[in-house]
Structure formats: structure tokens, C-alpha cells
């Protein structure tokens, strides 16, 4: 299967090279597209210097809009599947191949690199939010996701097309819930992840609170109006 790895990047000058080089070593045949989302540091200059394939967005448009740009690129260039992969080194590339194998073996539309298929969530406010989202998805779809907030997700061409045609789609749990209700098959593969060490996260503490609130409202109410 022809795979494109989409790497949204906002002010990731300290880790973008390490992330891409590690990914290339683990998956030599993978195609990569960096979405430089209006970074104010040297992220864009580094991508240009290293010869990376990248989209240089003139302003910061946020994760959803930046990722949609990547999905449009994947669709127009005939990719069979697209992988959402963090620029900050949290995602570990050794799980890319198992995710691809799971997609091929199960016919899944979406494969999630999940931290909690075989491991329990620890006790924290963030994990409490994850459990709440899992419960809401179970309530509205009848199906359980162990790690709905994982940002390491692989999408097949059918799902890529949905992102291309729907301006209200983002790489978020509410979109997963909506697609699951519409019959899209989601499979989880156990994966380990690292803690962020450098760079600037899309989610500050206040944005994390708003993220959880929006996910709650969208899964429980808004998705039924889509």
C-alpha cells in the first residue's frame, strides 16, 4: 500500500530532523509530508535546508486545517493511506509497519496506535478525560475505543476522501465517533509513546480544557446534526 506520513509541525525546530530521520530508518520506503503550520521559529528553514517535502503555510491555521491540507495532498497524489504522526518525537516509528499490517489484514478504515489496548490508563486528569471520551463514544456508537485521543492514526483512501470532502472534519475523537456511526471500521494496535521534550504543543493547559469540552459537546450533540 502506498503510504503518506503527514507530520503537522508548529515551532518544532529542535526535533523535526530527529523525528524524520528516525522515521526514515524504521520505515525506509515511507513518503513524508511536513505541514509547517505558520511556525515562527526555524522549522520551515530547516525543512527547506534538508530538502524535506513540506507545505509551508503562511499563518498558523491549527491542527485540523493543517491536517486537512495534508489529506488533500494524499488524495490528489493517489496514496492508499495516510498516517498522522507527531513532529515532536512522541510517536515511535516502529509501530508504523504493524499498523499498516493491521489495516491490510482486517480491512480497517482507520487504525489507531493505542497506548491502552493491553495496558491500563494511569490516574490523572488527562486520563480521566480520555476515559470520559471513550465512554461517550461507546454510548453513541456502541463500540469501545481504548485510546480515542491518540494522535497516531492511519487512514485508508476511503477515509481520506471523507476528509477531503468535509470541511468540518479534523483528526479528533468526535470525527472518529461520527465515522464509526457511519459504518467505518476502526482497529487499535498497541503502541508505546514518549513524553514531549522540546517544541511547542498545539494544546496548552487552557486549550486542553477547551479541547475536552468541545469533544464532549460534539460527540454527544453536534455529530448528530452533521
GIWOFEN-V66444 format. One record per run of one state. SS is the DSSP state (hx for helix, st for strand, lp for the rest). FROM is the first residue (numbers start at 1). LEN is the number of residues. If there is no record, write none. Layout:
BEGIN
ss=SS from=FROM len=LEN
ss=SS from=FROM len=LEN
END
This chain:
BEGIN
ss=lp from=1 len=2
ss=st from=3 len=7
ss=lp from=10 len=6
ss=hx from=16 len=11
ss=lp from=27 len=4
ss=st from=31 len=7
ss=lp from=38 len=5
ss=hx from=43 len=8
ss=lp from=51 len=3
ss=st from=54 len=4
ss=lp from=58 len=5
ss=hx from=63 len=14
ss=lp from=77 len=4
ss=st from=81 len=4
ss=lp from=85 len=6
ss=st from=91 len=1
ss=lp from=92 len=2
ss=hx from=94 len=13
ss=lp from=107 len=3
ss=st from=110 len=5
ss=lp from=115 len=10
ss=hx from=125 len=17
ss=lp from=142 len=11
ss=st from=153 len=4
ss=hx from=157 len=9
ss=lp from=166 len=7
ss=hx from=173 len=9
ss=lp from=182 len=4
ss=st from=186 len=5
ss=lp from=191 len=2
ss=st from=193 len=1
ss=lp from=194 len=11
ss=hx from=205 len=16
ss=lp from=221 len=1
ss=hx from=222 len=4
ss=lp from=226 len=1
END
